[in-house]
């Protein structure tokens, strides 16, 4: 599918906008979007006329067809150029054909784009790279340079396109996939919504769905994470907030912003306060609001409201052009300096940047003036609200918060974007009505700022020392009781069937054992095997040092013959935990020049795949803790990511037995040569057959021996040289051992008790 320039431009701003344009969805209209479109069209037309005047008439071309033979064209600049790619026609705003720099060097094609804004953003450069890709496909050569004509002065910006083409190709693939799907993309509100013709439609649908993107500031990453947890609406998110006490180590740091708490405030339609900071609005309050043109960094209106209530006085300082900006700044400082103990109050970072830029452009106010101290002590109300107070609004914008506090704006413009339109129209017509509308809008912003400031002061004043709020529309987080959905004990269900369903949640048999009968045998899940190569990065690499001499002839004339790499998977025990530890051993093989023998360094090579700590921990869980082997397999895989096969721990027991064989033999040797030995045997069941385990123990050590029968040849052969005291029961096999013996007193008492009882029974029967 061929992607057109309007659709690609829409996709850069919003995928939903791109899909709606492709479906020819009628728009509800947007004042800023319509004005920007008309402004760009006028700027495009004027820019083309300026561009044409830079070239002689014989070097111009209008709507030429550009193809692979364009290198022989006579024109140097073409406007409304036609491109034919993949059987479809598209057009470029303008193309310049620069002559070759030397013999054998092809002519260079440079696409143009026109943008009325004074600042060029990344999307403008991506659109230029999009045009360059289409142009390169038409002429059959790479286009690596483009130009953007922008701003009031029609400045020309050269853009290197090689770094942008990769991203453009990726975005084009995404657009093609989006348009090939019949279903619309997920609705997501973003910062571009205020400039979009579908704003009203998308906002309405988002409100109906209670979409998470209604909450301003929530990122795409956070939304995907919440979707993974099954949370898709603002109401669902509101139930996830849990009040927690802050740790003493972070009590002095900035509080984290909780989207779930904002959602809770919206659901309950109450103000939720984490903590109430003192606004410190002592002195005479001066509410500041500034209007400007962001792309020109030009501030044309400074509004201040001095005092509160009916006694408040509004001052407005208007600049007709950039040259008067310094004048209104001086007027603002003069008025501010005549106020007794002024306290400058504003909302957001726009005024913070304004105060900083004005001082940089026109110098610092004199140190003695009250204006200087007022600017230094300026209060940003947003910093007192963000992450501290959650109003039941979808954003922390001044209009939403003041609207919740029952303030209403009258007339137009209705938003900050519309003020840009009205200012541009005033500059073109000098109509007094437009200027009055902007002054009225700025005056109401100052009034709204006063409403919000007074609300913060009231919240702080009405908060008692014990933390219990007296206002029904304010909820303190300290007063909220922690809600724990998990309860111990049996749950009493109102409906008996719910109890049955709850019990069914713990059934594992159906999931693990039952299969649906069908014509084909259901595929069984293959467990990971021990042969799977572990792909984890080694924690340490050990390169074994070379030997000092040949082990055969003791010659020192050695040279490297070969090398091997062995990965050992083990555990490392630490003071407060245990973690997986992978070591890569590099073993070099050497050849002796004297005798010709090849060998590895002594003691440097082991065929084992698993380290001793891992083996010891597995045996400890099975023998000491009594965990089943299947549980050990699954827990080791989950905890340490080892991808162990089923039955792995059983094989580890065999490896451990071989590893501890020497230790076992040493213990057994000490027992058989000691001065005291306790011995006994007991039956065990192995796969349904009765077998025997013999136990040999001293006061310090014990050993176990497994046999399939109770024949005494094994124990007699083992203790044939034993010379200590043998403590045993009355089993006849022990009597044949030639050593001092003592019978177990417990067995003796039991046998004596049985004999006495038998004797009494016999005596009573004879009587």
VOLO-342429 format. One record per residue (C-alpha): x, y, z; residue in three letters. Coordinates in steps of 0.1 Angstrom, whole numbers, plus 5000, padded with zeros to 4 digits. Example, Ala and Ser with C-alpha at 12.3 -4.5 7.8 and 13.67 -1.06 7.14 Angstrom:
REM VOLO-342429
((5123 4955 5078) ala)
((5137 4989 5071) ser)
END
This chain:
REM VOLO-342429
((5000 5000 5000) unk)
((5013 5034 4990) unk)
((5013 5060 5018) unk)
((5004 5095 5009) unk)
((5020 5126 5024) unk)
((4988 5139 5042) unk)
((4983 5104 5058) unk)
((5019 5102 5068) unk)
((5019 5137 5083) unk)
((4987 5127 5103) unk)
((5003 5095 5116) unk)
((5033 5115 5130) unk)
((5008 5133 5151) unk)
((4983 5106 5160) unk)
((4975 5071 5146) unk)
((4938 5076 5151) unk)
((4939 5109 5131) unk)
((4956 5090 5103) unk)
((4930 5062 5103) unk)
((4901 5087 5104) unk)
((4915 5107 5075) unk)
((4920 5075 5055) unk)
((4883 5066 5061) unk)
((4872 5101 5050) unk)
((4857 5107 5085) unk)
((4839 5141 5086) unk)
((4855 5164 5112) unk)
((4837 5184 5138) unk)
((4860 5214 5132) unk)
((4888 5229 5152) unk)
((4895 5266 5151) unk)
((4933 5263 5155) unk)
((4935 5234 5129) unk)
((4915 5254 5103) unk)
((4936 5286 5109) unk)
((4969 5267 5108) unk)
((4958 5250 5075) unk)
((4949 5284 5059) unk)
((4980 5300 5072) unk)
((5002 5273 5058) unk)
((4986 5275 5024) unk)
((4992 5312 5022) unk)
((5027 5308 5034) unk)
((5033 5281 5008) unk)
((5020 5303 4980) unk)
((5041 5332 4991) unk)
((5072 5310 4996) unk)
((5069 5296 4961) unk)
((5067 5331 4946) unk)
((5098 5341 4965) unk)
((5116 5309 4954) unk)
((5108 5315 4917) unk)
((5122 5350 4918) unk)
((5156 5335 4928) unk)
((5159 5318 4894) unk)
((5157 5331 4858) unk)
((5125 5324 4840) unk)
((5142 5299 4817) unk)
((5153 5278 4846) unk)
((5118 5275 4861) unk)
((5093 5247 4856) unk)
((5057 5242 4868) unk)
((5043 5208 4875) unk)
((5070 5189 4855) unk)
((5070 5151 4855) unk)
((5101 5139 4873) unk)
((5115 5104 4864) unk)
((5149 5087 4860) unk)
((5157 5109 4829) unk)
((5154 5141 4850) unk)
((5191 5145 4850) unk)
((5188 5158 4814) unk)
((5161 5183 4823) unk)
((5166 5220 4815) unk)
((5150 5234 4846) unk)
((5168 5242 4879) unk)
((5137 5247 4901) unk)
((5103 5230 4897) unk)
((5072 5237 4918) unk)
((5043 5213 4922) unk)
((5065 5185 4908) unk)
((5048 5153 4897) unk)
((5063 5119 4908) unk)
((5052 5085 4895) unk)
((5061 5057 4918) unk)
((5044 5022 4920) unk)
((5019 5033 4893) unk)
((5006 5062 4914) unk)
((5011 5100 4910) unk)
((5022 5122 4939) unk)
((5034 5158 4940) unk)
((5062 5177 4958) unk)
((5059 5213 4968) unk)
((5092 5223 4952) unk)
((5124 5206 4939) unk)
((5157 5222 4930) unk)
((5181 5205 4906) unk)
((5217 5215 4914) unk)
((5243 5210 4887) unk)
((5270 5184 4889) unk)
((5301 5194 4907) unk)
((5324 5177 4882) unk)
((5326 5153 4853) unk)
((5310 5120 4861) unk)
((5291 5134 4891) unk)
((5253 5133 4887) unk)
((5231 5162 4893) unk)
((5217 5166 4928) unk)
((5180 5169 4936) unk)
((5169 5190 4967) unk)
((5133 5188 4979) unk)
((5117 5219 4995) unk)
((5090 5221 5022) unk)
((5073 5253 5035) unk)
((5062 5258 5071) unk)
((5048 5290 5084) unk)
((5060 5285 5120) unk)
((5092 5302 5131) unk)
((5105 5271 5148) unk)
((5111 5238 5129) unk)
((5102 5207 5148) unk)
((5112 5171 5142) unk)
((5080 5162 5124) unk)
((5088 5189 5098) unk)
((5121 5172 5091) unk)
((5105 5138 5089) unk)
((5081 5151 5063) unk)
((5110 5164 5043) unk)
((5127 5130 5045) unk)
((5094 5114 5034) unk)
((5095 5137 5003) unk)
((5131 5128 4997) unk)
((5124 5091 4997) unk)
((5097 5095 4971) unk)
((5119 5117 4950) unk)
((5148 5092 4952) unk)
((5125 5064 4941) unk)
((5114 5085 4911) unk)
((5149 5096 4899) unk)
((5167 5064 4908) unk)
((5194 5079 4931) unk)
((5198 5089 4967) unk)
((5185 5123 4979) unk)
((5205 5132 5010) unk)
((5198 5170 5013) unk)
((5166 5190 5017) unk)
((5155 5225 5026) unk)
((5127 5239 5048) unk)
((5115 5275 5042) unk)
((5100 5287 5074) unk)
((5091 5317 5096) unk)
((5081 5353 5091) unk)
((5115 5360 5074) unk)
((5112 5330 5051) unk)
((5145 5316 5064) unk)
((5160 5285 5047) unk)
((5172 5255 5068) unk)
((5193 5228 5053) unk)
((5185 5193 5066) unk)
((5208 5163 5062) unk)
((5184 5134 5055) unk)
((5205 5103 5058) unk)
((5199 5100 5096) unk)
((5161 5104 5091) unk)
((5154 5079 5063) unk)
((5155 5048 5085) unk)
((5129 5062 5109) unk)
((5107 5073 5080) unk)
((5108 5038 5064) unk)
((5098 5023 5098) unk)
((5069 5048 5101) unk)
((5058 5041 5066) unk)
((5056 5004 5073) unk)
((5035 5011 5104) unk)
((5012 5034 5085) unk)
((5007 5007 5058) unk)
((4999 4981 5085) unk)
((4975 5005 5101) unk)
((4956 5012 5069) unk)
((4955 4976 5059) unk)
((4935 4968 5091) unk)
((4898 4973 5090) unk)
((4895 4981 5127) unk)
((4906 5015 5141) unk)
((4936 5017 5164) unk)
((4933 5021 5201) unk)
((4920 5055 5210) unk)
((4947 5075 5228) unk)
((4945 5112 5237) unk)
((4977 5131 5235) unk)
((4991 5167 5233) unk)
((4982 5171 5197) unk)
((4944 5168 5204) unk)
((4941 5206 5209) unk)
((4952 5211 5173) unk)
((4932 5183 5157) unk)
((4900 5185 5138) unk)
((4888 5153 5154) unk)
((4893 5165 5190) unk)
((4856 5166 5199) unk)
((4849 5132 5185) unk)
((4878 5115 5202) unk)
((4872 5133 5235) unk)
((4836 5121 5235) unk)
((4845 5085 5228) unk)
((4872 5086 5255) unk)
((4847 5099 5280) unk)
((4823 5071 5271) unk)
((4850 5045 5274) unk)
((4865 5061 5305) unk)
((4899 5058 5287) unk)
((4931 5060 5307) unk)
((4946 5086 5283) unk)
((4920 5111 5297) unk)
((4945 5115 5325) unk)
((4971 5139 5313) unk)
((5007 5130 5319) unk)
((5002 5092 5318) unk)
((5028 5078 5294) unk)
((5023 5051 5268) unk)
((5046 5028 5287) unk)
((5025 5032 5319) unk)
((4993 5026 5299) unk)
((5007 4993 5284) unk)
((5018 4982 5319) unk)
((4983 4989 5333) unk)
((4967 4971 5303) unk)
((4989 4941 5311) unk)
((4973 4940 5346) unk)
((4938 4942 5332) unk)
((4932 4979 5339) unk)
((4917 4998 5310) unk)
((4896 5026 5325) unk)
((4900 5054 5349) unk)
((4875 5039 5373) unk)
((4894 5006 5374) unk)
((4926 5025 5381) unk)
((4910 5043 5410) unk)
((4905 5011 5429) unk)
((4942 5003 5428) unk)
((4953 5032 5450) unk)
((4966 5021 5485) unk)
((4976 5047 5510) unk)
((5011 5039 5524) unk)
((5033 5055 5549) unk)
((5064 5071 5535) unk)
((5097 5058 5547) unk)
((5116 5082 5569) unk)
((5145 5081 5544) unk)
((5124 5097 5516) unk)
((5102 5120 5537) unk)
((5122 5150 5527) unk)
((5121 5142 5490) unk)
((5096 5151 5463) unk)
((5064 5129 5466) unk)
((5058 5106 5437) unk)
((5028 5115 5415) unk)
((5000 5088 5417) unk)
((4977 5085 5387) unk)
((4956 5061 5407) unk)
((4950 5088 5434) unk)
((4939 5113 5407) unk)
((4915 5086 5393) unk)
((4902 5081 5429) unk)
((4896 5118 5432) unk)
((4876 5119 5400) unk)
((4855 5089 5410) unk)
((4846 5103 5444) unk)
((4845 5139 5431) unk)
((4865 5150 5461) unk)
((4898 5168 5466) unk)
((4925 5143 5479) unk)
((4955 5158 5497) unk)
((4987 5139 5503) unk)
((5001 5168 5522) unk)
((4993 5205 5523) unk)
((5022 5228 5518) unk)
((5020 5263 5532) unk)
((5016 5287 5502) unk)
((5033 5315 5522) unk)
((5012 5342 5505) unk)
((5021 5369 5529) unk)
((5021 5405 5518) unk)
((5001 5419 5489) unk)
((4992 5392 5464) unk)
((5000 5400 5427) unk)
((4985 5374 5403) unk)
((5006 5373 5371) unk)
((4995 5359 5337) unk)
((5014 5364 5304) unk)
((5003 5359 5268) unk)
((5028 5353 5240) unk)
((5036 5337 5207) unk)
((5058 5306 5215) unk)
((5073 5302 5180) unk)
((5086 5338 5181) unk)
((5095 5339 5218) unk)
((5076 5371 5219) unk)
((5055 5382 5249) unk)
((5028 5408 5239) unk)
((5006 5410 5270) unk)
((5015 5411 5307) unk)
((4985 5410 5331) unk)
((4986 5414 5369) unk)
((4958 5415 5394) unk)
((4967 5432 5426) unk)
((4947 5423 5457) unk)
((4917 5400 5461) unk)
((4879 5404 5461) unk)
((4862 5436 5450) unk)
((4892 5457 5459) unk)
((4914 5440 5433) unk)
((4930 5462 5406) unk)
((4938 5448 5371) unk)
((4968 5461 5352) unk)
((4974 5451 5315) unk)
((5005 5459 5295) unk)
((5001 5455 5258) unk)
((5029 5454 5231) unk)
((5020 5461 5195) unk)
((5053 5445 5183) unk)
((5086 5430 5195) unk)
((5101 5465 5199) unk)
((5076 5473 5226) unk)
((5083 5442 5246) unk)
((5110 5460 5266) unk)
((5086 5489 5272) unk)
((5058 5467 5288) unk)
((5084 5450 5309) unk)
((5096 5483 5323) unk)
((5060 5493 5330) unk)
((5054 5460 5347) unk)
((5084 5466 5370) unk)
((5073 5502 5378) unk)
((5038 5491 5389) unk)
((5053 5462 5409) unk)
((5077 5485 5427) unk)
((5049 5508 5438) unk)
((5031 5479 5456) unk)
((5037 5475 5493) unk)
((5054 5441 5500) unk)
((5043 5425 5467) unk)
((5040 5387 5465) unk)
((5041 5375 5428) unk)
((5019 5345 5422) unk)
((5016 5326 5389) unk)
((5006 5291 5376) unk)
((5030 5269 5356) unk)
((5064 5271 5340) unk)
((5054 5296 5312) unk)
((5056 5326 5335) unk)
((5088 5312 5352) unk)
((5105 5311 5318) unk)
((5091 5346 5310) unk)
((5106 5361 5342) unk)
((5140 5345 5334) unk)
((5141 5356 5298) unk)
((5131 5391 5305) unk)
((5159 5395 5330) unk)
((5183 5380 5305) unk)
((5172 5403 5277) unk)
((5167 5436 5295) unk)
((5189 5432 5326) unk)
((5182 5426 5363) unk)
((5160 5451 5382) unk)
((5178 5473 5406) unk)
((5185 5456 5439) unk)
((5167 5481 5460) unk)
((5134 5478 5441) unk)
((5105 5458 5456) unk)
((5101 5443 5421) unk)
((5134 5425 5424) unk)
((5126 5407 5456) unk)
((5091 5399 5443) unk)
((5105 5382 5412) unk)
((5130 5363 5434) unk)
((5103 5351 5457) unk)
((5077 5344 5430) unk)
((5053 5315 5439) unk)
((5044 5289 5413) unk)
((5010 5274 5425) unk)
((5014 5244 5403) unk)
((5044 5233 5424) unk)
((5022 5234 5455) unk)
((4996 5212 5438) unk)
((5015 5186 5418) unk)
((5018 5153 5437) unk)
((5005 5171 5468) unk)
((4969 5179 5461) unk)
((4947 5160 5437) unk)
((4917 5178 5424) unk)
((4889 5158 5407) unk)
((4901 5169 5373) unk)
((4918 5150 5344) unk)
((4948 5174 5344) unk)
((4964 5201 5366) unk)
((4956 5228 5341) unk)
((4945 5262 5355) unk)
((4912 5260 5336) unk)
((4902 5226 5349) unk)
((4911 5233 5385) unk)
((4895 5268 5385) unk)
((4865 5252 5367) unk)
((4861 5227 5395) unk)
((4862 5256 5420) unk)
((4831 5271 5402) unk)
((4850 5297 5381) unk)
((4837 5302 5345) unk)
((4853 5319 5315) unk)
((4831 5341 5294) unk)
((4834 5348 5257) unk)
((4863 5339 5234) unk)
((4890 5328 5230) unk)
((4884 5296 5250) unk)
((4920 5283 5251) unk)
((4956 5293 5249) unk)
((4959 5281 5213) unk)
((4930 5304 5202) unk)
((4948 5334 5216) unk)
((4975 5328 5190) unk)
((4949 5330 5163) unk)
((4934 5362 5177) unk)
((4968 5378 5181) unk)
((4977 5370 5145) unk)
((4944 5384 5133) unk)
((4949 5415 5153) unk)
((4983 5420 5138) unk)
((4967 5418 5103) unk)
((4937 5440 5109) unk)
((4944 5460 5141) unk)
((4907 5455 5151) unk)
((4900 5469 5186) unk)
((4875 5441 5193) unk)
((4902 5415 5190) unk)
((4925 5433 5214) unk)
((4897 5438 5239) unk)
((4889 5400 5237) unk)
((4925 5391 5245) unk)
((4927 5416 5274) unk)
((4894 5402 5288) unk)
((4907 5367 5285) unk)
((4939 5376 5303) unk)
((4919 5394 5330) unk)
((4898 5363 5336) unk)
((4930 5341 5338) unk)
((4942 5364 5366) unk)
((4909 5361 5384) unk)
((4910 5323 5381) unk)
((4945 5323 5395) unk)
((4933 5342 5425) unk)
((4905 5317 5430) unk)
((4930 5288 5430) unk)
((4954 5306 5453) unk)
((4926 5313 5478) unk)
((4915 5277 5477) unk)
((4950 5265 5486) unk)
((4952 5290 5515) unk)
((4918 5278 5528) unk)
((4928 5241 5525) unk)
((4960 5248 5545) unk)
((4942 5270 5571) unk)
((4914 5245 5577) unk)
((4937 5215 5581) unk)
((4938 5208 5619) unk)
((4969 5197 5637) unk)
((4955 5162 5643) unk)
((4951 5156 5605) unk)
((4913 5151 5606) unk)
((4898 5173 5579) unk)
((4865 5191 5587) unk)
((4855 5195 5551) unk)
((4834 5169 5535) unk)
((4848 5175 5500) unk)
((4885 5170 5511) unk)
((4901 5137 5519) unk)
((4935 5136 5536) unk)
((4956 5106 5527) unk)
((4965 5102 5563) unk)
((4928 5097 5571) unk)
((4923 5070 5545) unk)
((4922 5035 5559) unk)
((4943 5009 5541) unk)
((4922 4985 5521) unk)
((4935 4950 5520) unk)
((4916 4928 5496) unk)
((4933 4896 5509) unk)
((4919 4882 5541) unk)
((4928 4852 5562) unk)
((4902 4826 5572) unk)
((4872 4811 5554) unk)
((4851 4834 5532) unk)
((4814 4833 5538) unk)
((4797 4835 5505) unk)
((4761 4847 5501) unk)
((4754 4822 5473) unk)
((4765 4785 5478) unk)
((4774 4783 5441) unk)
((4801 4810 5445) unk)
((4817 4788 5472) unk)
((4819 4759 5446) unk)
((4834 4782 5420) unk)
((4860 4795 5446) unk)
((4870 4759 5454) unk)
((4874 4751 5417) unk)
((4901 4778 5415) unk)
((4924 4754 5434) unk)
((4918 4724 5412) unk)
((4950 4714 5394) unk)
((4939 4680 5382) unk)
((4919 4693 5353) unk)
((4947 4715 5340) unk)
((4975 4690 5344) unk)
((4959 4655 5339) unk)
((4928 4657 5318) unk)
((4930 4658 5280) unk)
((4903 4662 5255) unk)
((4899 4630 5234) unk)
((4902 4635 5197) unk)
((4914 4618 5165) unk)
((4949 4631 5170) unk)
((4970 4625 5200) unk)
((4974 4658 5218) unk)
((5009 4672 5217) unk)
((5027 4670 5250) unk)
((5047 4699 5262) unk)
((5084 4692 5261) unk)
((5103 4700 5291) unk)
((5137 4718 5288) unk)
((5165 4693 5288) unk)
((5199 4694 5304) unk)
((5215 4696 5269) unk)
((5202 4731 5264) unk)
((5230 4755 5263) unk)
((5228 4781 5290) unk)
((5228 4815 5273) unk)
((5233 4837 5304) unk)
((5264 4859 5304) unk)
((5291 4845 5327) unk)
((5297 4864 5359) unk)
((5334 4855 5358) unk)
((5359 4842 5333) unk)
((5390 4823 5346) unk)
((5419 4818 5323) unk)
((5440 4790 5339) unk)
((5477 4797 5342) unk)
((5502 4775 5323) unk)
((5521 4747 5341) unk)
((5556 4752 5352) unk)
((5569 4720 5336) unk)
((5559 4689 5318) unk)
((5544 4663 5342) unk)
((5561 4634 5323) unk)
((5597 4646 5318) unk)
((5598 4678 5339) unk)
((5609 4698 5309) unk)
((5601 4735 5307) unk)
((5600 4736 5269) unk)
((5563 4739 5265) unk)
((5540 4755 5240) unk)
((5502 4759 5236) unk)
((5487 4731 5217) unk)
((5449 4737 5220) unk)
((5423 4751 5244) unk)
((5389 4743 5257) unk)
((5361 4763 5273) unk)
((5339 4750 5301) unk)
((5310 4768 5317) unk)
((5302 4759 5353) unk)
((5267 4768 5366) unk)
((5268 4773 5404) unk)
((5253 4793 5433) unk)
((5270 4820 5454) unk)
((5260 4822 5490) unk)
((5261 4858 5504) unk)
((5254 4873 5538) unk)
((5218 4880 5531) unk)
((5209 4857 5502) unk)
((5220 4835 5474) unk)
((5222 4841 5436) unk)
((5231 4823 5404) unk)
((5268 4824 5395) unk)
((5282 4813 5362) unk)
((5319 4809 5356) unk)
((5336 4803 5323) unk)
((5369 4783 5325) unk)
((5394 4786 5297) unk)
((5418 4756 5298) unk)
((5448 4756 5275) unk)
((5463 4723 5264) unk)
((5501 4721 5262) unk)
((5526 4700 5243) unk)
((5561 4692 5256) unk)
((5588 4698 5230) unk)
((5611 4673 5247) unk)
((5589 4642 5250) unk)
((5560 4652 5227) unk)
((5533 4645 5253) unk)
((5502 4666 5255) unk)
((5484 4675 5287) unk)
((5462 4699 5306) unk)
((5474 4718 5337) unk)
((5470 4696 5367) unk)
((5438 4701 5387) unk)
((5425 4727 5362) unk)
((5398 4707 5344) unk)
((5365 4692 5356) unk)
((5339 4675 5335) unk)
((5311 4687 5358) unk)
((5285 4712 5345) unk)
((5272 4722 5379) unk)
((5292 4736 5408) unk)
((5294 4722 5443) unk)
((5273 4749 5459) unk)
((5244 4742 5435) unk)
((5246 4705 5442) unk)
((5249 4710 5480) unk)
((5218 4733 5480) unk)
((5198 4708 5460) unk)
((5207 4679 5483) unk)
((5200 4701 5514) unk)
((5164 4708 5501) unk)
((5157 4671 5494) unk)
((5174 4655 5525) unk)
((5172 4681 5552) unk)
((5140 4700 5543) unk)
((5123 4669 5529) unk)
((5111 4687 5496) unk)
((5099 4664 5468) unk)
((5123 4663 5438) unk)
((5097 4677 5414) unk)
((5092 4707 5436) unk)
((5130 4712 5438) unk)
((5132 4711 5400) unk)
((5105 4738 5395) unk)
((5117 4761 5423) unk)
((5153 4761 5411) unk)
((5141 4769 5376) unk)
((5119 4798 5387) unk)
((5143 4812 5413) unk)
((5175 4811 5393) unk)
((5164 4808 5357) unk)
((5184 4775 5351) unk)
((5158 4759 5327) unk)
((5162 4725 5345) unk)
((5147 4694 5331) unk)
((5122 4672 5350) unk)
((5140 4647 5371) unk)
((5171 4669 5372) unk)
((5174 4667 5410) unk)
((5174 4629 5409) unk)
((5204 4630 5386) unk)
((5221 4655 5409) unk)
((5218 4630 5437) unk)
((5238 4606 5416) unk)
((5264 4633 5409) unk)
((5265 4642 5446) unk)
((5269 4606 5456) unk)
((5299 4603 5434) unk)
((5313 4636 5446) unk)
((5309 4627 5483) unk)
((5321 4591 5478) unk)
((5355 4598 5493) unk)
((5339 4616 5523) unk)
((5316 4587 5528) unk)
((5344 4562 5527) unk)
((5364 4582 5552) unk)
((5335 4584 5576) unk)
((5329 4547 5573) unk)
((5366 4539 5578) unk)
((5366 4560 5610) unk)
((5335 4542 5623) unk)
((5349 4507 5616) unk)
((5382 4516 5634) unk)
((5367 4534 5664) unk)
((5363 4523 5700) unk)
((5324 4524 5700) unk)
((5299 4516 5674) unk)
((5261 4515 5674) unk)
((5246 4494 5646) unk)
((5210 4487 5636) unk)
((5189 4479 5605) unk)
((5155 4489 5594) unk)
((5132 4482 5565) unk)
((5124 4506 5536) unk)
((5101 4503 5506) unk)
((5117 4509 5472) unk)
((5092 4507 5443) unk)
((5071 4483 5463) unk)
((5099 4460 5473) unk)
((5111 4456 5509) unk)
((5148 4465 5513) unk)
((5170 4474 5542) unk)
((5191 4503 5554) unk)
((5219 4496 5579) unk)
((5229 4524 5603) unk)
((5264 4527 5618) unk)
((5269 4555 5643) unk)
((5293 4567 5668) unk)
((5289 4597 5692) unk)
((5300 4620 5664) unk)
((5294 4604 5630) unk)
((5269 4582 5612) unk)
((5268 4562 5580) unk)
((5240 4545 5561) unk)
((5243 4513 5539) unk)
((5216 4501 5516) unk)
((5211 4464 5508) unk)
((5183 4445 5491) unk)
((5183 4417 5518) unk)
((5189 4413 5555) unk)
((5217 4388 5550) unk)
((5245 4393 5575) unk)
((5275 4387 5552) unk)
((5278 4424 5543) unk)
((5279 4437 5579) unk)
((5302 4409 5590) unk)
((5327 4415 5562) unk)
((5326 4453 5570) unk)
((5333 4448 5607) unk)
((5357 4418 5605) unk)
((5386 4440 5618) unk)
((5365 4460 5643) unk)
((5380 4458 5678) unk)
((5359 4483 5697) unk)
((5326 4478 5716) unk)
((5297 4469 5694) unk)
((5262 4480 5706) unk)
((5234 4462 5688) unk)
((5201 4444 5693) unk)
((5197 4406 5695) unk)
((5200 4400 5657) unk)
((5220 4369 5652) unk)
((5241 4383 5624) unk)
((5259 4406 5649) unk)
((5268 4377 5673) unk)
((5292 4364 5647) unk)
((5314 4395 5648) unk)
((5345 4389 5669) unk)
((5346 4419 5692) unk)
((5334 4430 5726) unk)
((5296 4435 5724) unk)
((5269 4452 5744) unk)
((5232 4446 5738) unk)
((5209 4476 5735) unk)
((5192 4482 5769) unk)
((5160 4493 5753) unk)
((5158 4461 5733) unk)
((5167 4441 5764) unk)
((5139 4457 5784) unk)
((5114 4451 5757) unk)
((5125 4414 5754) unk)
((5125 4410 5792) unk)
((5090 4426 5794) unk)
((5077 4402 5767) unk)
((5092 4372 5786) unk)
((5076 4382 5819) unk)
((5042 4387 5802) unk)
((5045 4353 5785) unk)
((5055 4337 5818) unk)
((5025 4352 5837) unk)
((5002 4342 5809) unk)
((5014 4306 5810) unk)
((5013 4304 5848) unk)
((4977 4316 5849) unk)
((4967 4291 5823) unk)
((4982 4262 5842) unk)
((4964 4273 5874) unk)
END
